[in-house]
């Protein structure tokens, strides 16, 4: 049963108006009057914004994230699809080459999906949905300066807007400011010890460009994904993500010594240098609509807030502010949505102003973060220089097992279903160690490997191959 509260309606502050912040505001509005503090001006229609440069690159919402998003905002996926997003079945709607080299067969027996669209469309649709709520207020062009309170409890914030500095009180402050979060500084300023951090940096750089897809490819052209092999640096990979309005969002990546440049003339040549040239070949028949944009901020970085010996009442951290991941694995959005779902579960049992509520939120939010972290760093730790310490024997053994599981998934539809349960963040990684999966990995009968990308003849013809 939820804890009893007084008659006063609590107040909550959400710092950051991105996807995580808006989803958190939606949950909190069932329990409090919510103010979202945002340093940018948020576009009301799908459009780029200054504070989210990574939005120019490909994003995926795996089915574990789709479920969480729909649970938080019922009907939102239908509204996204009505505006041009796609539900893409995995693997039947995907052409994918694994890091270990196998092409996945396009088996049709799995229920997993990716929700695919531009990040601008995703954020704008969620933002419009949440800001319609009467108990959610948005303050733009407002900078948070510090937390108010002590190591025992946060009572509000100090902020600055066009009118100057001011203080704002709250029963709960949620940091959803993403990778640039200054929560470690805010907490030490209150007297807490430094938070433990871990960084795994494969040195990956990204380059993205939007193309007009060949008209004949239609609305059901598959995602095309060539993944990098971390055991053969520099690891190079890329993805064609068919998004709204007949466009392809193409993101290419490369690790140290093999990063893509922002030179428009080099983009297709780099795509053809991947472990398979299919992406470059497909781009030959597509029209570029934008210049190339690049980023180097791709390190996996995790902050272990849940391990601090003490935690202030009235403050919680969510989403990429806890951990940011190499975007190539596509788990950041899913982990963020699942983290907000954990927030909702906590508030169903604990009053928002209860001294222990924030601690419960922080511990529960670490669960999806931990799974996304393990999925990302298991591969990235293999790159030279990614960590201060070389991968242990156990970590290398785990990576070899994952390669075996991927190989089974590429050739056995039942093994693929289990693999996708984990990759989609619907089930924990331990699912791969269940007896049925171990049998399929080590003893099960498997189809022969494919010798090239499994595009259909109709898809090849439509793309001009």
C-alpha positions in Angstrom: 0.0 0.0 0.0 1.3 3.5 -0.7 2.4 5.6 2.2 -0.1 8.2 3.4 0.6 11.9 2.7 -0.7 15.2 4.0 -3.3 17.2 2.2 -0.7 19.5 0.5 0.1 18.5 -3.0 3.8 18.0 -3.3 6.1 19.8 -5.7 8.6 18.1 -8.0 11.4 19.6 -10.2 12.8 17.8 -13.3 16.1 19.1 -14.5 16.3 18.5 -18.3 13.5 18.5 -20.9 14.7 15.6 -23.0 13.0 12.2 -23.4 14.0 11.0 -19.9 12.9 14.3 -18.3 9.6 14.4 -20.0 8.8 10.8 -19.2 9.7 11.4 -15.5 7.5 14.6 -15.5 4.6 12.5 -16.8 5.0 10.0 -13.9 5.5 12.7 -11.3 2.4 14.6 -12.4 0.3 11.8 -11.0 1.7 12.7 -7.5 2.9 16.3 -7.6 2.9 19.7 -9.4 5.9 19.4 -11.7 8.2 22.0 -13.1 10.6 21.0 -15.9 13.8 23.2 -15.9 15.4 23.4 -19.4 18.4 25.4 -20.5 17.4 25.3 -24.2 14.3 26.5 -26.0 12.5 23.3 -26.9 11.0 23.2 -30.4 7.3 22.5 -30.5 7.6 20.6 -33.8 10.2 17.9 -34.7 13.4 19.9 -35.1 17.0 19.8 -33.9 18.0 21.5 -30.7 21.3 22.8 -29.4 21.5 20.7 -26.3 21.1 17.3 -28.0 23.8 17.0 -30.7 23.7 13.2 -30.6 20.1 13.4 -32.1 21.8 13.8 -35.5 22.8 10.1 -35.3 20.8 6.9 -35.6 18.7 5.9 -32.6 16.8 2.7 -32.0 14.2 1.9 -29.3 14.3 -1.8 -28.7 11.2 -3.7 -27.8 11.9 -3.6 -24.1 11.9 0.2 -24.4 8.8 0.2 -26.7 6.9 -1.6 -24.0 8.1 0.8 -21.3 7.3 3.8 -23.4 3.8 2.5 -24.1 3.3 1.6 -20.4 4.2 5.2 -19.4 2.2 7.0 -22.2 -0.5 4.6 -23.5 -1.1 5.1 -27.2 2.1 6.9 -27.8 3.5 4.4 -30.2 0.4 4.6 -32.4 0.8 8.4 -32.4 4.4 8.1 -33.4 3.5 5.6 -36.2 0.8 8.0 -37.4 3.5 10.7 -37.8 5.9 8.4 -39.8 7.6 6.2 -37.3 7.8 2.4 -38.0 7.6 -0.7 -36.0 10.3 -2.9 -37.5 10.2 -6.6 -36.7 13.5 -8.2 -35.8 15.0 -10.0 -37.7 12.6 -10.2 -40.6 12.7 -6.4 -41.1 16.5 -6.1 -40.6 19.6 -7.1 -42.6 22.4 -7.4 -40.0 26.0 -8.5 -39.9 27.2 -9.5 -36.4 30.5 -8.2 -34.9 31.8 -11.8 -35.2 31.0 -11.8 -38.9 27.8 -13.8 -39.3 24.8 -12.5 -41.3 21.6 -13.0 -39.4 18.9 -14.9 -41.2 15.7 -12.9 -41.4 13.7 -15.4 -39.2 10.1 -14.5 -38.7 9.3 -16.3 -35.5 10.3 -13.6 -33.0 7.9 -11.0 -31.5 10.6 -8.3 -31.0 10.5 -4.9 -32.7 12.4 -1.7 -33.0 10.6 1.5 -33.0 12.3 3.5 -35.7 12.1 7.3 -36.5 14.3 10.4 -36.1 15.1 11.5 -32.6 13.5 14.8 -33.4 10.2 13.1 -34.1 10.4 10.9 -31.0 11.2 13.7 -28.6 8.6 16.2 -30.1 5.8 13.6 -29.9 6.6 12.7 -26.3 7.1 16.3 -25.4 3.7 17.4 -26.8 2.0 14.5 -25.0 3.5 15.4 -21.6 3.2 19.2 -21.8 -0.6 18.8 -22.3 -0.9 17.7 -18.7 -2.2 20.5 -16.5 0.2 19.8 -13.7 3.4 20.0 -15.8 5.0 23.4 -16.3 8.0 24.1 -18.5 10.6 26.8 -17.7 13.0 27.3 -20.7 16.3 29.2 -20.9 16.8 28.4 -17.2 20.1 27.1 -15.8 20.4 25.1 -12.6 23.2 26.5 -10.4 23.2 24.2 -7.4 21.1 22.0 -5.2 19.7 23.5 -2.0 19.9 21.5 1.2 22.4 19.2 2.8 23.9 15.8 2.6 20.8 14.5 4.4 18.2 16.1 2.1 17.7 18.3 -0.9 15.0 20.9 -0.4 15.1 22.6 -3.8 17.5 24.3 -6.3 19.1 27.6 -7.1 18.7 28.6 -10.7 19.2 31.4 -13.1 17.0 32.7 -15.9 16.7 35.9 -17.9 15.5 37.7 -14.8 18.5 36.6 -12.6 19.2 34.1 -9.9 16.4 32.6 -7.7 15.7 29.7 -5.4 12.9 27.2 -6.0 11.8 24.6 -3.4 10.6 21.1 -4.1 9.9 17.8 -2.4 11.8 15.9 -5.1 14.4 17.0 -7.6 15.1 14.7 -10.5 18.3 15.1 -12.6 17.6 14.1 -16.2 20.3 16.3 -17.8 22.0 13.4 -19.6 25.7 12.8 -20.2 26.6 16.4 -19.2 25.0 16.0 -15.8 26.8 17.9 -13.0 25.2 15.8 -10.2 28.6 14.5 -8.9 29.7 18.1 -8.3 26.3 19.1 -6.8 26.5 16.2 -4.4 30.0 16.8 -3.2 29.1 20.5 -2.7 26.4 19.2 -0.3 29.1 17.2 1.6 28.7 13.7 0.1 31.7 11.7 -0.9 32.7 11.4 -4.6 30.6 8.9 -6.6 32.4 5.9 -8.0 32.7 6.2 -11.8 33.8 3.8 -14.5 34.7 4.6 -18.1 35.1 2.2 -21.0 36.1 4.2 -24.1 36.5 2.4 -27.4 37.4 5.7 -29.0 34.6 5.4 -31.5 33.7 8.3 -33.7 30.4 8.8 -35.6 29.5 10.4 -38.9 25.9 10.7 -40.0 24.1 12.0 -43.1 20.5 12.0 -44.2 19.6 10.7 -47.7 16.5 10.6 -49.8 15.8 6.9 -50.3 15.3 5.6 -53.8 11.5 6.0 -54.4 11.2 2.4 -55.5 12.3 1.1 -52.0 8.9 2.0 -50.5 8.1 2.1 -46.8 9.1 -1.4 -45.8 12.8 -1.4 -46.8 14.7 -3.1 -44.0 17.2 -1.6 -41.6 20.7 -2.5 -42.8 23.3 -2.9 -40.1 27.0 -3.8 -40.5 28.5 -4.1 -37.0 32.1 -3.5 -36.1 34.4 -6.3 -35.0 36.3 -5.2 -31.8 38.8 -8.0 -32.2 40.1 -6.5 -35.4 40.8 -2.8 -34.8 40.0 -0.3 -36.0 36.4 -1.5 -35.8 34.2 0.0 -38.4 30.5 -0.3 -38.7 27.4 1.5 -40.0 23.6 1.5 -40.3 20.9 2.6 -42.7 17.9 3.5 -40.7 14.8 4.2 -42.8 12.9 7.0 -41.1 9.9 9.2 -41.8 9.3 11.1 -45.0 11.1 8.6 -47.2 14.5 9.3 -45.8 17.4 7.2 -44.7 19.4 8.3 -41.7 22.9 6.8 -42.2 25.4 6.6 -39.4 28.9 5.3 -39.9 31.4 4.6 -37.0 35.0 3.7 -36.5 37.3 3.3 -33.6 40.7 4.9 -33.0 42.8 4.9 -36.2 39.7 4.4 -38.4 37.1 7.1 -37.6 35.0 8.6 -40.3 35.5 12.2 -41.3 33.0 15.0 -41.9 34.1 15.3 -45.5 31.0 14.7 -47.7 33.1 13.3 -50.5 34.5 10.6 -48.2 31.2 9.3 -46.7 30.3 6.6 -49.3 33.9 5.5 -49.6 34.1 5.0 -45.9 30.8 3.0 -46.0 32.3 0.7 -48.6 35.3 0.1 -46.3 33.2 -1.6 -43.7 33.4 -5.4 -43.2 30.9 -5.6 -46.0 30.3 -2.8 -48.6 26.5 -3.2 -48.8 25.8 0.2 -47.1 28.0 2.0 -49.6 26.5 0.2 -52.5 23.0 1.1 -51.3 23.9 4.8 -51.0 25.0 4.9 -54.6 21.3 5.2 -55.6 20.3 7.6 -52.8 20.3 11.4 -52.8 22.2 13.2 -50.0 20.0 15.8 -48.3 22.4 17.1 -45.6 26.1 17.5 -44.9 27.9 15.0 -42.8 27.8 15.6 -39.0 30.3 14.0 -36.6 30.7 13.3 -32.9 33.4 11.8 -30.7 31.5 11.7 -27.4 30.8 8.0 -27.4 32.5 6.6 -24.2 30.6 4.3 -21.9 30.5 6.1 -18.6 28.7 4.9 -15.5 28.2 6.6 -12.1 27.4 4.2 -9.3 25.1 6.5 -7.2 23.4 3.4 -5.7 26.6 2.5 -4.0 27.1 5.7 -2.1 26.9 5.0 1.7 24.5 7.9 2.1 21.9 9.5 -0.2 20.0 12.7 0.3 16.3 12.6 0.6 14.5 14.6 -2.2 17.0 13.9 -5.0 17.3 11.3 -7.8 19.2 10.8 -11.0 17.8 9.1 -14.1 18.7 8.1 -17.6 22.0 9.1 -19.2 22.8 11.1 -16.1 23.5 7.8 -14.5 25.2 6.1 -17.4 25.8 6.9 -21.0 26.6 4.2 -23.6 28.3 3.8 -26.9 25.3 4.6 -29.2 26.1 1.8 -31.6 24.3 -0.7 -29.4 21.1 1.4 -29.2 20.3 0.7 -25.6 20.4 4.2 -24.1 16.8 5.1 -24.9 15.5 1.7 -23.8 17.4 1.9 -20.4 16.1 5.4 -19.9 12.5 4.5 -20.4 12.8 1.4 -18.2 14.4 3.6 -15.5 11.4 5.9 -15.5 9.2 2.9 -15.2 11.1 2.0 -12.1 10.4 5.5 -10.8 6.7 4.9 -11.2 6.9 1.6 -9.4 8.6 3.3 -6.4 6.0 6.1 -6.3 3.2 3.6 -6.3 4.5 2.4 -2.9 6.2 5.4 -1.3 5.1 9.0 -0.9 7.0 11.4 -3.0 8.1 13.4 0.1 9.1 10.4 2.2 12.8 10.5 3.3 13.5 7.1 1.9 11.8 7.5 -1.5 14.8 9.0 -3.3 17.1 6.2 -2.1 14.5 3.6 -3.4 14.4 5.4 -6.8 18.2 5.4 -7.2 18.5 1.7 -6.4 15.7 0.7 -8.7 16.9 2.9 -11.6 20.3 1.1 -11.5 18.7 -2.2 -12.7 18.1 -1.3 -16.3 21.3 0.7 -16.3 23.2 -2.3 -15.3 21.8 -4.5 -18.0 22.5 -1.9 -20.7 26.0 -1.3 -19.3 26.8 -5.1 -19.5 25.6 -5.3 -23.1 27.7 -2.3 -24.2 31.0 -2.8 -22.4 31.1 -6.5 -23.0 32.2 -5.6 -26.6 33.8 -2.2 -26.1 36.2 -3.5 -23.4 37.9 -5.6 -26.1 39.2 -2.5 -28.0 42.8 -1.5 -27.4 43.0 1.3 -24.9 39.3 1.2 -24.0 40.0 0.7 -20.2 43.0 1.2 -17.9 43.0 -2.6 -17.3 43.0 -5.3 -20.0 39.9 -7.5 -20.0 40.2 -10.4 -17.5 40.2 -14.0 -18.4 36.6 -14.3 -17.3 35.6 -11.3 -19.4 37.2 -12.7 -22.5 35.6 -16.1 -21.8 32.2 -14.3 -21.6 32.9 -12.5 -24.9 33.7 -15.8 -26.5 30.4 -17.3 -25.2 28.5 -14.3 -26.6 30.1 -14.9 -30.0 28.9 -18.5 -29.8 25.4 -17.4 -28.8 25.3 -14.9 -31.7 26.5 -17.6 -34.1 23.6 -19.8 -32.9 21.2 -17.0 -33.2 22.3 -16.4 -36.8 21.5 -20.0 -37.8 18.7 -21.2 -35.4 15.4 -19.3 -35.0 14.8 -20.5 -31.5 18.3 -19.4 -30.4 17.7 -16.0 -32.0 14.5 -15.5 -30.0 16.4 -16.0 -26.8 19.2 -13.8 -28.0 16.7 -11.0 -28.8 15.0 -11.4 -25.5 18.3 -10.2 -24.0 19.3 -7.7 -26.7 15.9 -6.1 -26.6 16.2 -5.7 -22.8 13.1 -7.8 -22.2 15.0 -10.4 -20.2 18.2 -10.3 -18.2 21.5 -11.6 -19.7 21.3 -14.7 -17.4 18.6 -15.9 -19.8 21.5 -16.9 -22.2 22.7 -19.4 -19.6 19.3 -21.3 -19.4 19.6 -25.0 -20.4 17.6 -24.6 -23.6 19.9 -21.9 -24.9 23.1 -23.7 -23.8 21.9 -26.8 -25.7 21.3 -24.7 -28.9 24.6 -22.9 -28.5 26.8 -26.0 -28.0 24.8 -29.0 -29.4 21.8 -27.9 -31.4 21.5 -28.3 -35.2 22.2 -25.1 -37.1 21.6 -24.0 -40.6 24.7 -23.1 -42.7 26.0 -19.5 -42.5 24.9 -17.1 -45.1 27.6 -15.8 -47.5 26.2 -12.3 -47.9 23.5 -9.8 -46.8 20.0 -11.4 -47.0 18.3 -8.7 -49.1 15.5 -10.1 -51.2 15.6 -9.9 -54.9 12.8 -7.3 -54.9 14.8 -5.2 -52.3 17.9 -5.4 -54.4 16.1 -4.3 -57.5 14.3 -1.5 -55.7 17.6 -0.2 -54.4 19.3 -0.4 -57.8 21.7 -3.2 -56.8 
